[in-house]
Amino acid sequence: MIDFARNLRLWFAPQEIAEEGRTPDYRFSLANERTFLAWLRTALALIGGGFAVDQFLPDLRWGWRVGLALALLAAGVLCSLRAVNHWVRCERAMRRGEDLPVSRFPALLSLAVAVVAVAMVVVVLVRGNA
Amino acid sequence: MSEAGASGVRDPGLQPERTRLAWRRTTLSATVVAVLAGKSALHDRPSAAGIVVCALFGALWMAFLAVAHRRIRTLTSDGIPPALATHHATAAALCAVALAACGAALVL
């Protein structure tokens, strides 16, 4: 969490990264950028899912509908913030010649998506029986 | 253009082109989300507030498009492309965050 706060400053201060270490092969930077964009697309997909739940499941009880939609939207927000954070960390690690940072986030995100999916299945089954 | 940079070295990985297409794909995702968002803003009878929120979604989408467009222009120009600027990455992510925040306000 402290790391996160320190990285937060870097998000808005491009020259601080550029001053550190030496510039890596541009292909590595572009690969890092594509990874960032892939995470951003994942975040956008989660946000889109949140809108879709809100809009295309109007028969659902208010609590379930809002809960699922907010869970997906929150996951999208986390995912996009983490995308920038991870991109900054990778960029800095490459400039310093360190190992790329490891992350627990992919595992956490897949667990969260699995939980939301199970919740959806339960909701559909319960509604089907009612 | 993409095959040989300013240094004259052929890049067999077509890295700038792939990155450009990744920006395109991301713009497309943002468009889908913006359309869904606009639809849910105008879901029940279009009200004044709904139209304002819809315009806000449109503005966020335009902001993302502007960031993506600038980056794509940099990537298509000749020579070795510079690394993505930090504030551009932050701006792109904040557009997504703002979309989600408006969505949460709309859902509640």
Chai-1 contact restraints between the chains, C-beta under 6 A:
chainA,res_idxA,chainB,res_idxB,connection_type,confidence,min_distance_angstrom,max_distance_angstrom,comment,restraint_id
A,W11,B,T86,contact,1.0,0.0,6.0,A-B,restraint_1
A,W11,B,T90,contact,1.0,0.0,6.0,A-B,restraint_2
A,F12,B,H87,contact,1.0,0.0,6.0,A-B,restraint_3
A,P14,B,A85,contact,1.0,0.0,6.0,A-B,restraint_4
A,P14,B,T86,contact,1.0,0.0,6.0,A-B,restraint_5
A,Y26,B,I80,contact,1.0,0.0,6.0,A-B,restraint_6
A,R27,B,Q15,contact,1.0,0.0,6.0,A-B,restraint_7
A,S29,B,A83,contact,1.0,0.0,6.0,A-B,restraint_8
A,L30,B,Q15,contact,1.0,0.0,6.0,A-B,restraint_9
A,L30,B,T19,contact,1.0,0.0,6.0,A-B,restraint_10
A,E33,B,T19,contact,1.0,0.0,6.0,A-B,restraint_11
A,E33,B,L84,contact,1.0,0.0,6.0,A-B,restraint_12
A,R34,B,T19,contact,1.0,0.0,6.0,A-B,restraint_13
A,R34,B,A22,contact,1.0,0.0,6.0,A-B,restraint_14
A,L37,B,A22,contact,1.0,0.0,6.0,A-B,restraint_15
A,L37,B,T26,contact,1.0,0.0,6.0,A-B,restraint_16
A,L40,B,T26,contact,1.0,0.0,6.0,A-B,restraint_17
A,R41,B,T26,contact,1.0,0.0,6.0,A-B,restraint_18
A,R41,B,S29,contact,1.0,0.0,6.0,A-B,restraint_19
A,A43,B,A96,contact,1.0,0.0,6.0,A-B,restraint_20
A,L44,B,S29,contact,1.0,0.0,6.0,A-B,restraint_21
A,L44,B,A30,contact,1.0,0.0,6.0,A-B,restraint_22
A,L44,B,V33,contact,1.0,0.0,6.0,A-B,restraint_23
A,L44,B,A96,contact,1.0,0.0,6.0,A-B,restraint_24
A,I47,B,V33,contact,1.0,0.0,6.0,A-B,restraint_25
A,I47,B,L99,contact,1.0,0.0,6.0,A-B,restraint_26
A,I47,B,A100,contact,1.0,0.0,6.0,A-B,restraint_27
A,G48,B,V32,contact,1.0,0.0,6.0,A-B,restraint_28
A,G48,B,V33,contact,1.0,0.0,6.0,A-B,restraint_29
A,G48,B,L36,contact,1.0,0.0,6.0,A-B,restraint_30
A,G50,B,G103,contact,1.0,0.0,6.0,A-B,restraint_31
A,F51,B,L36,contact,1.0,0.0,6.0,A-B,restraint_32
A,F51,B,A37,contact,1.0,0.0,6.0,A-B,restraint_33
A,F51,B,S40,contact,1.0,0.0,6.0,A-B,restraint_34
A,F51,B,G103,contact,1.0,0.0,6.0,A-B,restraint_35
A,D54,B,S40,contact,1.0,0.0,6.0,A-B,restraint_36
A,D54,B,V107,contact,1.0,0.0,6.0,A-B,restraint_37
A,Q55,B,S40,contact,1.0,0.0,6.0,A-B,restraint_38
A,V66,B,V107,contact,1.0,0.0,6.0,A-B,restraint_39
A,A69,B,V107,contact,1.0,0.0,6.0,A-B,restraint_40
A,L70,B,A104,contact,1.0,0.0,6.0,A-B,restraint_41
A,L73,B,A100,contact,1.0,0.0,6.0,A-B,restraint_42
A,L73,B,G103,contact,1.0,0.0,6.0,A-B,restraint_43
A,L73,B,A104,contact,1.0,0.0,6.0,A-B,restraint_44
A,G76,B,A100,contact,1.0,0.0,6.0,A-B,restraint_45
A,V77,B,V97,contact,1.0,0.0,6.0,A-B,restraint_46
A,V77,B,A100,contact,1.0,0.0,6.0,A-B,restraint_47
A,S80,B,A93,contact,1.0,0.0,6.0,A-B,restraint_48
A,S80,B,A96,contact,1.0,0.0,6.0,A-B,restraint_49
A,S80,B,V97,contact,1.0,0.0,6.0,A-B,restraint_50
A,A83,B,A93,contact,1.0,0.0,6.0,A-B,restraint_51
A,V84,B,A89,contact,1.0,0.0,6.0,A-B,restraint_52
A,V84,B,T90,contact,1.0,0.0,6.0,A-B,restraint_53
A,V84,B,A93,contact,1.0,0.0,6.0,A-B,restraint_54
A,W87,B,A89,contact,1.0,0.0,6.0,A-B,restraint_55
